[in-house]
Protein backbone atom coordinates (compact mmCIF):
# COMPACT_ATOMS: atom_id res chain seq x y z
CA UNK A 1 0.00 0.00 0.00
CA UNK A 2 1.18 3.51 -0.74
CA UNK A 3 1.10 6.43 1.69
CA UNK A 4 -2.41 7.51 0.71
CA UNK A 5 -3.79 4.02 1.23
CA UNK A 6 -1.97 3.71 4.56
CA UNK A 7 -3.55 6.96 5.78
CA UNK A 8 -6.98 5.84 4.62
CA UNK A 9 -6.62 2.48 6.36
CA UNK A 10 -5.56 4.16 9.61
CA UNK A 11 -8.78 6.18 9.57
CA UNK A 12 -10.72 3.05 8.67
CA UNK A 13 -9.08 1.15 11.54
CA UNK A 14 -9.84 3.87 14.12
CA UNK A 15 -13.46 4.09 12.96
CA UNK A 16 -13.79 0.31 13.03
CA UNK A 17 -12.62 0.09 16.64
CA UNK A 18 -14.81 2.99 17.72
CA UNK A 19 -17.95 1.56 16.13
CA UNK A 20 -17.04 -2.00 17.14
CA UNK A 21 -16.63 -1.11 20.82
CA UNK A 22 -19.89 0.84 20.82
CA UNK A 23 -21.71 -2.05 19.13
CA UNK A 24 -20.26 -4.58 21.59
CA UNK A 25 -21.32 -2.44 24.56
CA UNK A 26 -24.81 -1.97 23.12
CA UNK A 27 -25.13 -5.70 22.42
CA UNK A 28 -24.03 -6.54 25.96
CA UNK A 29 -26.55 -4.10 27.45
CA UNK A 30 -29.36 -5.50 25.29
CA UNK A 31 -28.51 -9.13 26.01
CA UNK A 32 -28.29 -8.64 29.78
CA UNK A 33 -30.95 -5.94 30.05
CA UNK A 34 -33.75 -7.52 28.03
CA UNK A 35 -34.61 -10.30 30.53
CA UNK A 36 -34.66 -7.85 33.44
CA UNK A 37 -36.71 -5.29 31.48
CA UNK A 38 -39.27 -7.95 30.53
CA UNK A 39 -39.32 -9.31 34.08
CA UNK A 40 -39.85 -5.84 35.54
CA UNK A 41 -42.63 -5.06 33.08
CA UNK A 42 -44.44 -8.33 33.79
CA UNK A 43 -43.74 -8.23 37.54
CA UNK A 44 -41.77 -11.46 37.43
CA UNK A 45 -38.24 -10.45 38.37
CA UNK A 46 -35.94 -13.43 39.05
CA UNK A 47 -33.94 -13.99 42.21
CA UNK A 48 -30.70 -12.07 41.59
CA UNK A 49 -28.73 -14.45 43.80
CA UNK A 50 -29.84 -17.44 41.74
CA UNK A 51 -29.10 -15.52 38.54
CA UNK A 52 -25.56 -14.76 39.76
CA UNK A 53 -24.93 -18.41 40.68
CA UNK A 54 -26.22 -19.64 37.33
CA UNK A 55 -24.20 -17.02 35.47
CA UNK A 56 -20.99 -17.96 37.30
CA UNK A 57 -21.54 -21.68 36.69
CA UNK A 58 -22.05 -21.18 32.96
CA UNK A 59 -19.42 -18.45 32.70
CA UNK A 60 -16.69 -20.59 34.21
CA UNK A 61 -17.46 -23.42 31.79
CA UNK A 62 -17.32 -21.16 28.74
CA UNK A 63 -14.51 -18.87 29.85
CA UNK A 64 -11.73 -21.10 28.54
CA UNK A 65 -13.49 -21.67 25.23
CA UNK A 66 -14.18 -17.95 24.81
CA UNK A 67 -10.56 -17.01 25.42
CA UNK A 68 -9.42 -19.74 23.06
CA UNK A 69 -11.76 -18.57 20.30
CA UNK A 70 -10.58 -14.98 20.72
CA UNK A 71 -6.92 -15.98 20.45
CA UNK A 72 -7.52 -18.27 17.47
CA UNK A 73 -9.95 -16.26 15.40
CA UNK A 74 -8.97 -12.60 15.87
CA UNK A 75 -5.69 -12.89 13.87
CA UNK A 76 -7.63 -14.64 11.10
CA UNK A 77 -10.43 -12.06 10.87
CA UNK A 78 -8.87 -8.74 11.80
CA UNK A 79 -10.62 -6.01 13.77
CA UNK A 80 -13.73 -5.45 11.66
CA UNK A 81 -14.38 -9.12 11.00
CA UNK A 82 -13.87 -10.00 14.67
CA UNK A 83 -16.34 -7.39 15.91
CA UNK A 84 -18.97 -8.53 13.41
CA UNK A 85 -18.37 -12.23 14.00
CA UNK A 86 -18.42 -12.11 17.80
CA UNK A 87 -21.53 -9.90 17.87
CA UNK A 88 -23.54 -11.95 15.37
CA UNK A 89 -22.21 -15.36 16.49
CA UNK A 90 -22.15 -18.71 14.68
CA UNK A 91 -18.40 -18.40 14.04
CA UNK A 92 -17.41 -22.04 13.53
CA UNK A 93 -20.39 -23.00 11.38
CA UNK A 94 -20.53 -19.99 9.10
CA UNK A 95 -18.40 -16.90 9.73
CA UNK A 96 -14.95 -18.53 9.83
CA UNK A 97 -15.52 -20.75 6.72
CA UNK A 98 -16.98 -17.77 4.85
CA UNK A 99 -14.00 -15.54 5.68
CA UNK A 100 -11.47 -18.27 4.86
CA UNK A 101 -13.13 -19.05 1.54
CA UNK A 102 -13.19 -15.36 0.59
CA UNK A 103 -9.52 -15.05 1.54
CA UNK A 104 -8.58 -17.97 -0.69
CA UNK A 105 -10.62 -16.64 -3.61
CA UNK A 106 -8.82 -13.28 -3.64
CA UNK A 107 -5.42 -14.66 -2.58
CA UNK A 108 -5.13 -12.52 0.57
CA UNK A 109 -2.75 -13.51 3.36
CA UNK A 110 -3.65 -13.67 7.06
CA UNK A 111 -2.57 -10.64 9.04
CA UNK A 112 -2.63 -8.24 6.08
CA UNK A 113 -4.87 -5.23 5.59
CA UNK A 114 -6.36 -6.81 2.49
CA UNK A 115 -7.35 -9.90 4.47
CA UNK A 116 -9.00 -7.78 7.16
CA UNK A 117 -11.14 -5.91 4.63
CA UNK A 118 -12.08 -9.12 2.81
CA UNK A 119 -12.98 -10.84 6.11
CA UNK A 120 -15.13 -7.89 7.18
CA UNK A 121 -17.03 -7.82 3.88
CA UNK A 122 -17.55 -11.58 3.79
CA UNK A 123 -18.78 -11.79 7.39
CA UNK A 124 -21.10 -8.81 6.89
CA UNK A 125 -22.56 -10.53 3.82
CA UNK A 126 -22.95 -13.82 5.70
CA UNK A 127 -24.71 -12.01 8.56
CA UNK A 128 -27.17 -10.30 6.22
CA UNK A 129 -27.90 -13.56 4.39
CA UNK A 130 -28.44 -15.31 7.74
CA UNK A 131 -30.93 -12.66 8.86
CA UNK A 132 -32.86 -12.94 5.58
CA UNK A 133 -32.92 -16.74 5.67
CA UNK A 134 -34.01 -16.81 9.33
CA UNK A 135 -36.76 -14.27 8.66
CA UNK A 136 -37.98 -16.37 5.74
CA UNK A 137 -37.75 -19.53 7.85
CA UNK A 138 -39.83 -18.00 10.66
CA UNK A 139 -42.44 -16.85 8.16
CA UNK A 140 -42.66 -20.35 6.65
CA UNK A 141 -42.27 -22.32 9.88
CA UNK A 142 -45.92 -23.24 10.28
CA UNK A 143 -46.59 -24.13 6.59
CA UNK A 144 -43.43 -26.28 6.45
CA UNK A 145 -43.87 -27.92 9.86
CA UNK A 146 -45.48 -31.15 8.55
CA UNK A 147 -42.60 -31.61 6.09
CA UNK A 148 -39.85 -30.81 8.60
CA UNK A 149 -41.32 -33.22 11.17
CA UNK A 150 -41.82 -36.07 8.71
CA UNK A 151 -40.27 -39.31 10.08
CA UNK A 152 -38.60 -40.04 6.75
CA UNK A 153 -36.46 -36.88 7.07
CA UNK A 154 -35.31 -37.36 10.66
CA UNK A 155 -32.22 -39.48 9.77
CA UNK A 156 -31.12 -36.69 7.42
CA UNK A 157 -31.45 -34.03 10.13
CA UNK A 158 -29.46 -36.23 12.53
CA UNK A 159 -26.57 -36.26 10.04
CA UNK A 160 -26.53 -32.54 9.21
CA UNK A 161 -23.94 -31.50 11.80
CA UNK A 162 -21.39 -34.29 11.05
CA UNK A 163 -21.77 -33.67 7.32
CA UNK A 164 -21.32 -29.92 7.75
CA UNK A 165 -18.21 -30.17 9.90
CA UNK A 166 -16.75 -32.94 7.75
CA UNK A 167 -17.02 -30.82 4.61
CA UNK A 168 -15.60 -27.79 6.40
CA UNK A 169 -12.71 -29.79 7.82
CA UNK A 170 -11.69 -31.21 4.47
CA UNK A 171 -11.50 -27.70 3.00
CA UNK A 172 -8.84 -26.78 5.59
CA UNK A 173 -7.06 -30.12 5.89
CA UNK A 174 -6.41 -30.79 2.21
CA UNK A 175 -3.80 -28.05 1.88
CA UNK A 176 -2.17 -28.50 5.30
CA UNK A 177 -2.47 -32.19 6.09
CA UNK A 178 0.99 -32.39 7.68
CA UNK A 179 -0.14 -29.76 10.19
CA UNK A 180 -3.74 -30.94 10.63
CA UNK A 181 -2.83 -34.55 11.42
CA UNK A 182 -1.50 -33.68 14.90
CA UNK A 183 -4.66 -32.15 16.40
CA UNK A 184 -6.68 -34.87 14.63
CA UNK A 185 -4.63 -37.60 16.28
CA UNK A 186 -4.68 -35.86 19.67
CA UNK A 187 -8.45 -35.35 19.65
CA UNK A 188 -9.05 -38.86 18.35
CA UNK A 189 -7.01 -40.37 21.18
CA UNK A 190 -8.62 -38.16 23.83
CA UNK A 191 -12.17 -38.88 22.69
CA UNK A 192 -11.42 -42.61 22.44
CA UNK A 193 -9.89 -42.85 25.92
CA UNK A 194 -12.31 -40.37 27.52
CA UNK A 195 -15.68 -40.55 25.69
CA UNK A 196 -17.22 -38.12 28.20
CA UNK A 197 -15.22 -35.31 26.58
CA UNK A 198 -17.48 -35.49 23.53
CA UNK A 199 -20.05 -33.50 25.54
CA UNK A 200 -17.47 -30.72 26.09
CA UNK A 201 -16.29 -30.13 22.55
CA UNK A 202 -16.17 -26.35 23.06
CA UNK A 203 -13.54 -26.76 25.78
CA UNK A 204 -11.55 -29.07 23.50
CA UNK A 205 -10.85 -26.10 21.22
CA UNK A 206 -7.99 -25.19 23.59
CA UNK A 207 -5.91 -28.40 23.35
CA UNK A 208 -6.71 -28.79 19.64
CA UNK A 209 -5.67 -25.20 18.96
CA UNK A 210 -2.52 -25.65 21.04
CA UNK A 211 -1.61 -28.76 19.07
CA UNK A 212 -2.16 -26.92 15.78
CA UNK A 213 -0.04 -23.97 16.94
CA UNK A 214 2.76 -26.30 18.07
CA UNK A 215 2.67 -28.28 14.83
CA UNK A 216 2.73 -25.07 12.78
CA UNK A 217 5.64 -23.69 14.78
CA UNK A 218 7.71 -26.88 14.49
CA UNK A 219 7.00 -27.31 10.77
CA UNK A 220 7.79 -23.67 10.03
CA UNK A 221 10.99 -23.86 12.05
CA UNK A 222 12.00 -27.03 10.20
CA UNK A 223 11.24 -25.42 6.82
CA UNK A 224 13.33 -22.35 7.65
CA UNK A 225 16.22 -24.51 8.80
CA UNK A 226 16.11 -26.53 5.57
CA UNK A 227 16.11 -23.39 3.46
N, C-alpha and C positions, 0 to 999 in steps of 0.2 A: 504494500500500500504506500502511496505517496503521502506527502505532508498534509494535503487537503483531506484525503481520506482518513488519515490518522486523527485529525482534528474533529472530523465529523463523527468518527466512531467514539471518541472520548465523550462528546456530547450525548451520543446515543447511549453509551454505557452509564453515564450519570443519570440520565432520564429513566433508563431501565431500572436501575436500583431504587430510585425514588418512587416510581410507580409500583414496583414489585413489593417494596416494604409496606407501602400504604395498602396495597391489595391484600397482602398477607395479614396485616393487622385487622383490616375490615373483615376478612374471612374468619379469622379467629374469634372476633367479637360476635359475628353472626352465628357461628357454630356453637359457641358456648352460651350466647345470650338467648337464642331462640327457645330452647326448652324452658328456661326460667321465665321468659316473657309469656309464653303460652300457659305455663303453670300459674303465674300470677294472675293472668286474665281469667282463667277458668277456676281460680281458687283451689288449685291442687298442687301447691308447691311441695317438692320432695324434701325429705330430711337431708339437710346439707352435710351432716356427719356421714350418712350412708353414701351420699354422692362422692364425698372426698375419699372414702375407703375404696369404693368401686373404681374411681379414677386412678388412684395410686396402684391398685392391683393390675389394672389394664395397662397403665402407663409404664410400669416397671417391665412388663412382658414385652412391650413394643419399643422400649427405649433403645435397646441394642440394635434391633432391626432398623429403626429410624435413623440412627447414627450411621449404620452401615450403608443404607441407601443414599444418604447425603454424601458420604465420602466417595461412593462408587459412581453415582450418576451425575453429580455436579460438574466434574471435569469433562464428561461426555457431552453435556447439554449447554454449558455456559450459563451466564446469568439469566438472560431472558427466558431461555428454554426451561431452566430450573424453576424459576418463579411460576411459570405457567403450568409446568408438569406437577409440581407439589401442591398447587392450589386446586387444580382440576382432578388430580388423582389418576388411578389406573395406569401407573407407570410401566410395570412389567408387561402387562398384556398389550398395551397400545402405544403409549408415548415413546418409550425407549425404542421399540422396533421401528416406529415411524421415523424417528429422528435418525437412527442408524441407516435405514434404507435411503433416506434423502441424502445423507452424507455420502453414501457410496455412489449414488446416481450422479452427483455433481463433482465427486472426487475431492471433497474437502477433508482435511486432516483434523483430528481431535486436538483441541487446545488453541486452534486458530480463530481469528475473527470471522472468517468465512463460515466455519463450522458453527459458531454461535448463532449467526444470523440464520443459517439454514435450519438449525435445530429449532429456533424460535418460530420461524414460519411454519415448519412442518407440524410442530406441536399445537400451534394455534389452529391450523387447519383441522387436525385430528380432533381437537376439542369442539370446534364448531360442528363438524360432521357428527360427533357423538351426541351433541345436544339435539340436532335435527332428527337423528335416528331414534333417540329415546323419546322425543316428543311424538314422533310418528308411532312408535311402539305403544306408548300410553294411549294414544287415540284409538289404536286398533286392538287393544288388549282384549276387550270383551268380545268383539267379532271373531278373533282368532283363537279364543280360549279353547273351544272344542278341538281344534286341530293341534294346538300345543300340548294338550293333555291326553292326546290319543296314545293308547298303550303301545302301538307299533313304533312310535317315535321315541319312547323313553330310552331304549338302548343307545340311540344316537346322541341324545342329550347327555347321557352318562359318559360318553367318550369325547365330548367337546373339549374339555380342559386338557386331557393328555394329548389330543391331536393338535391343539393350538400351540402348546408349549413344545411339542416335538418338532413342529414345523419351524417355530422361531429358533429353537436351539440349533437345528441343522444350518440355518442361515449364518449363524455366527461360527459354528464349529468347522464348517467346511474349509474356511481359509486359514484357520489357526488350530488345527487339530493337535499339533504338538504341544500347544499351550492348554487347550481345553481338556485334554485327557487327564490331567492331574486333578482338577476339581471333580471331574466325573468319577474317577476311581475313588477319591476320598469320600464323596457323598454316597457312592454305591456301597462302600464298605461300612460306613456309619449306619446307613439305613438298613443294611442286612444284619449287622450285629445288634443294633438298637432300633427295632421297628417302631417304637413309641415316638421316635423323632419325626416320623412322617407327619404327625399332627402339629409339629412346630417348624414347618418349612420356612417361615419368615425369619426365624432366628438362625436358620442354617445358612442364610445369606452371608453371615460374617465369616464362618470357616471356609465356605466356598470361595468368597471373594478374596480371602487371605491366601488361599491356595493358588488362585489365578494370578494374584499380584506376585507371589513368590516365583511361580513358574515363568511369568513374563520377565521378571528381573533376572533370573538365572539364564534364561534363553538369550536375552538381550546382551547380558554380560559375556556369554560364550561367543555370540556372534561378533561382538566388538573385538574380543581377544583373537578370534580367527582372522578378522580383517587386518 
